Amino acid sequence: MTIEWSGATPDLAPSAHIDTFPRDNLPPRDQWPELVFDLPDYRYPTRLNCAVELLDRNVANGRGEHPAIITPEETLTYRALQERVNRICNVLTRDLGMVPGNRVMLRSANNAWMTATYLAVLKAGGVVVATMPLLRAKELGQMLEKAQITHALCDIKLRDEMEKAAAEARQLRHIAYWGNGDLESRCAAASSDFTACDTAADDVCLIGFTSGTTGLPKGTMHFHRDMLAICDGYSRHVLRPGPEDRFIGSAPLAFTFGLGGLVLFPFRVGATGILLEKAGPDELLPAIEKYRATICFTAPTAYRVMAGKAQDFDLSSLLKCVSAGETLPRAIFDAWKEATGISLMDGIGGTEMLHIFVAAPEETLRPGCTGLPVPGYQATILDDEGREVPRGTPGWLAIRGPIGCRYLADPRQTNYVRHGWNITGDVYVQDEDGYFRYQGRGDDMIVAAGYNIAGPEVEGALLTHPAVRECGVIGAPDGKGGMLVKAYVALKPEFLPGDALVKALQDHVKAEIAPYKSPRVIEFLDALPRTESGKLQRFALRKMATG
């Protein structure tokens, strides 16, 4: 039986969850965005377990001996991974008492055990709450409380913060660690056979928490069908991988950009994911060479650094490179193209929508543009009242498709979903050919001397100067009740800060873009504040500017 869809949110199928917390805490139905299932690719059976489709299906289809995961410590075929996943399922359900619908926190860097525990929770009908390794007890505690998490599986290297958070968690009943022999010994004693939970396609299987830069983090709730939709949408129609591809990247699996690019997309086509616990530019380059990676997922800043060192490594295996997480400046696109001959594939996604929803295949790339809606998605530009604006006019990017924002018991749902659309908070322009061009986040727009100035545009101009390693541009108080453009700049090692360089950078920007956009003030930093997923923390720069 398939879901037939013509324009209203479909009724939910009977849930397999014994613990009904996930479905009980979905937003009211009138606060959901309109969902679109126009493409047959997105019409799934009403009973669906995504772990079966991503893992067991590969074994059943003869891919059992193909490498699923390669790490510096071990390589697991699809069959070996399936056996480990099944053992973890049995540990969860028999030893630890997990029932369908329970929330399970996962704590680890990118490795084989993190992937296996992730798939095991899904297969057993649980709900994954994956967390960034660098999070502290306070942040973990907020998630434990908000999602009423009952179980946790954790790498022993991250035990300290896990234990501090657990001491204050009222609902958390069980924690099992790997890396110290605990989970490993439990798995050794467990059966390698497990029958997957008969979940509904619209049972919640993932609560992905946003970064929480403005108050408490928001939990985004995703269904089993959503996990496949990003594979059958962006990956199938834009990225177009094959079973012999090898995916590599820097984003943690707790970040949905990393989950899709390193596990879901390769597993959907029976390919291979290469997982590195440390995956900065200095680790990615030799790993691409060693493991012969063909598809890379990382942030623009990493590509900028790697472009300067690419000549020292054999990157000939690389076929496609995806950039997301923040805006891709033209200077970085050009630097990577010159260093490798590969055109970076830009894209915009979000935790609320699970992965990329605007991008462009290689043959339709336009440097400086994010791209076009992923097939099966709709995109437009709206004004503050929800009206579509003329082409070429800046406004709010609005998206709808087979996935939509559903916050966990959060009144901020109505901030993100308006007029039936997912409003991402990004300011975009759509040109006459339909391409979408990024202007900035809503709070990145600077109003100075009566002009609207996009901080990322100024950053892109600064990055074309040979002295600039990285930069961030924000609106700072001018002392007169207004704003001025301020740039924070980290220099390359061979350059020294000073008044002469400030003047040179300002003149450079004036030559690149309209002179009124040039930063009035430039402050030099050793490095810019970034999230663990590599995004520039402009809110931290704004705090510095007002401090």
Secondary structure as the mmCIF struct_conf table of DSSP 4:
data_model
#
loop_
_struct_conf.conf_type_id
_struct_conf.id
_struct_conf.beg_label_comp_id
_struct_conf.beg_label_asym_id
_struct_conf.beg_label_seq_id
_struct_conf.end_label_comp_id
_struct_conf.end_label_asym_id
_struct_conf.end_label_seq_id
STRN STRN1 THR A 2 THR A 2
BEND BEND1 SER A 6 ALA A 8
HELX_LH_PP_P HELX_LH_PP_P1 THR A 9 SER A 15
BEND BEND2 ILE A 18 ASP A 19
HELX_RH_AL_P HELX_RH_AL_P1 PHE A 21 ASP A 24
TURN_TY1_P TURN_TY1_P1 ASN A 25 ASN A 25
BEND BEND3 LEU A 26 LEU A 26
HELX_LH_PP_P HELX_LH_PP_P2 PRO A 27 PRO A 28
HELX_RH_3T_P HELX_RH_3T_P1 ARG A 29 GLN A 31
BEND BEND4 TRP A 32 TRP A 32
HELX_LH_PP_P HELX_LH_PP_P3 PRO A 33 LEU A 35
BEND BEND5 LEU A 39 LEU A 39
HELX_RH_3T_P HELX_RH_3T_P2 PRO A 40 TYR A 42
STRN STRN2 PRO A 45 PRO A 45
BEND BEND6 THR A 46 THR A 46
STRN STRN3 ARG A 47 ARG A 47
HELX_RH_AL_P HELX_RH_AL_P2 CYS A 50 ALA A 51
HELX_RH_PI_P HELX_RH_PI_P1 VAL A 52 ASP A 56
HELX_RH_AL_P HELX_RH_AL_P3 ARG A 57 ASN A 58
HELX_RH_PI_P HELX_RH_PI_P2 VAL A 59 ARG A 63
TURN_TY1_P TURN_TY1_P2 GLY A 64 GLU A 65
BEND BEND7 HIS A 66 HIS A 66
STRN STRN4 PRO A 67 ILE A 70
BEND BEND8 PRO A 72 GLU A 73
STRN STRN5 THR A 75 THR A 77
HELX_RH_AL_P HELX_RH_AL_P4 TYR A 78 ASN A 90
HELX_RH_PI_P HELX_RH_PI_P3 VAL A 91 ASP A 95
BEND BEND9 LEU A 96 LEU A 96
TURN_TY1_P TURN_TY1_P3 PRO A 100 GLY A 101
STRN STRN6 ARG A 103 ARG A 107
BEND BEND10 ALA A 109 ASN A 111
HELX_RH_AL_P HELX_RH_AL_P5 ALA A 112 LYS A 123
TURN_TY1_P TURN_TY1_P4 ALA A 124 GLY A 125
STRN STRN7 VAL A 127 THR A 131
TURN_TY1_P TURN_TY1_P5 PRO A 133 LEU A 134
HELX_RH_AL_P HELX_RH_AL_P6 ALA A 137 LYS A 146
TURN_TY1_P TURN_TY1_P6 ALA A 147 GLN A 148
STRN STRN8 HIS A 151 ASP A 155
HELX_RH_3T_P HELX_RH_3T_P3 ILE A 156 LEU A 158
HELX_RH_AL_P HELX_RH_AL_P7 ARG A 159 ALA A 166
TURN_TY1_P TURN_TY1_P7 ALA A 167 GLU A 168
BEND BEND11 ARG A 170 GLN A 171
STRN STRN9 HIS A 174 TRP A 178
BEND BEND12 GLY A 179 GLY A 181
HELX_RH_AL_P HELX_RH_AL_P8 ASP A 182 ALA A 188
TURN_TY1_P TURN_TY1_P8 ALA A 189 ALA A 189
BEND BEND13 ALA A 190 ALA A 190
BEND BEND14 SER A 192 SER A 192
HELX_LH_PP_P HELX_LH_PP_P4 THR A 195 CYS A 197
STRN STRN10 ALA A 200 ALA A 200
TURN_TY1_P TURN_TY1_P9 ALA A 201 ASP A 202
BEND BEND15 ASP A 203 ASP A 203
STRN STRN11 VAL A 204 PHE A 209
HELX_LH_PP_P HELX_LH_PP_P5 THR A 210 THR A 210
BEND BEND16 THR A 213 LEU A 216
HELX_LH_PP_P HELX_LH_PP_P6 PRO A 217 LYS A 218
STRN STRN12 GLY A 219 PHE A 223
HELX_RH_AL_P HELX_RH_AL_P9 HIS A 224 ILE A 230
HELX_RH_PI_P HELX_RH_PI_P4 CYS A 231 LEU A 239
TURN_TY1_P TURN_TY1_P10 PRO A 243 GLU A 244
STRN STRN13 ARG A 246 GLY A 249
BEND BEND17 SER A 250 ALA A 251
TURN_TY1_P TURN_TY1_P11 LEU A 253 ALA A 254
BEND BEND18 PHE A 255 PHE A 255
HELX_RH_AL_P HELX_RH_AL_P10 THR A 256 LEU A 259
HELX_RH_PI_P HELX_RH_PI_P5 GLY A 260 LEU A 264
HELX_RH_AL_P HELX_RH_AL_P11 PHE A 265 ARG A 268
TURN_TY1_P TURN_TY1_P12 VAL A 269 GLY A 270
STRN STRN14 THR A 272 ILE A 274
BEND BEND19 GLU A 277 LYS A 278
BEND BEND20 GLY A 280 GLY A 280
HELX_RH_AL_P HELX_RH_AL_P12 PRO A 281 TYR A 291
TURN_TY1_P TURN_TY1_P13 ARG A 292 ARG A 292
STRN STRN15 ILE A 295 THR A 298
HELX_RH_AL_P HELX_RH_AL_P13 PRO A 300 ALA A 307
TURN_TY1_P TURN_TY1_P14 GLY A 308 LYS A 309
HELX_RH_3T_P HELX_RH_3T_P4 ALA A 310 ASP A 312
BEND BEND21 PHE A 313 PHE A 313
TURN_TY1_P TURN_TY1_P15 SER A 316 SER A 317
STRN STRN16 LYS A 320 SER A 323
BEND BEND22 GLY A 325 GLU A 326
HELX_RH_AL_P HELX_RH_AL_P14 ARG A 330 THR A 340
BEND BEND23 GLY A 341 GLY A 341
STRN STRN17 MET A 345 ILE A 348
HELX_RH_3T_P HELX_RH_3T_P5 THR A 351 MET A 353
BEND BEND24 LEU A 354 HIS A 355
STRN STRN18 VAL A 358 ALA A 359
HELX_RH_3T_P HELX_RH_3T_P6 GLU A 362 THR A 364
TURN_TY1_P TURN_TY1_P16 PRO A 367 GLY A 368
STRN STRN19 GLY A 371 GLY A 371
STRN STRN20 LEU A 372 PRO A 373
HELX_LH_PP_P HELX_LH_PP_P7 VAL A 374 VAL A 374
TURN_TY1_P TURN_TY1_P17 PRO A 375 GLY A 376
STRN STRN21 GLN A 378 LEU A 382
TURN_TY1_P TURN_TY1_P18 ASP A 384 GLU A 385
BEND BEND25 GLY A 386 GLY A 386
HELX_LH_PP_P HELX_LH_PP_P8 ARG A 387 ARG A 387
STRN STRN22 GLU A 388 GLU A 388
HELX_LH_PP_P HELX_LH_PP_P9 VAL A 389 PRO A 390
TURN_TY1_P TURN_TY1_P19 ARG A 391 GLY A 392
STRN STRN23 GLY A 395 ARG A 400
BEND BEND26 GLY A 401 PRO A 402
STRN STRN24 TYR A 407 TYR A 407
BEND BEND27 LEU A 408 ALA A 409
TURN_TY1_P TURN_TY1_P20 PRO A 411 ARG A 412
HELX_RH_AL_P HELX_RH_AL_P15 GLN A 413 TYR A 416
STRN STRN25 VAL A 417 ARG A 418
TURN_TY1_P TURN_TY1_P21 HIS A 419 GLY A 420
STRN STRN26 TRP A 421 GLN A 430
TURN_TY1_P TURN_TY1_P22 GLU A 432 ASP A 433
BEND BEND28 GLY A 434 GLY A 434
STRN STRN27 PHE A 436 ARG A 441
HELX_RH_3T_P HELX_RH_3T_P7 GLY A 442 ASP A 444
STRN STRN28 MET A 445 ALA A 448
TURN_TY1_P TURN_TY1_P23 ALA A 449 GLY A 450
STRN STRN29 TYR A 451 ALA A 454
HELX_RH_AL_P HELX_RH_AL_P16 GLY A 455 LEU A 462
TURN_TY1_P TURN_TY1_P24 LEU A 463 THR A 464
BEND BEND29 HIS A 465 HIS A 465
TURN_TY1_P TURN_TY1_P25 PRO A 466 ALA A 467
STRN STRN30 VAL A 468 PRO A 477
BEND BEND30 GLY A 479 GLY A 482
STRN STRN31 MET A 483 LEU A 491
TURN_TY1_P TURN_TY1_P26 PRO A 493 GLU A 494
BEND BEND31 GLY A 498 GLY A 498
HELX_RH_AL_P HELX_RH_AL_P17 ASP A 499 GLU A 512
BEND BEND32 ILE A 513 ILE A 513
HELX_RH_3T_P HELX_RH_3T_P8 PRO A 515 LYS A 517
BEND BEND33 SER A 518 SER A 518
BEND BEND34 ARG A 520 ARG A 520
STRN STRN32 VAL A 521 PHE A 524
BEND BEND35 ASP A 526 ALA A 527
STRN STRN33 ARG A 530 ARG A 530
TURN_TY1_P TURN_TY1_P27 GLU A 532 SER A 533
BEND BEND36 GLY A 534 GLY A 534
STRN STRN34 LEU A 536 LEU A 536
HELX_RH_AL_P HELX_RH_AL_P18 ARG A 538 THR A 546
#
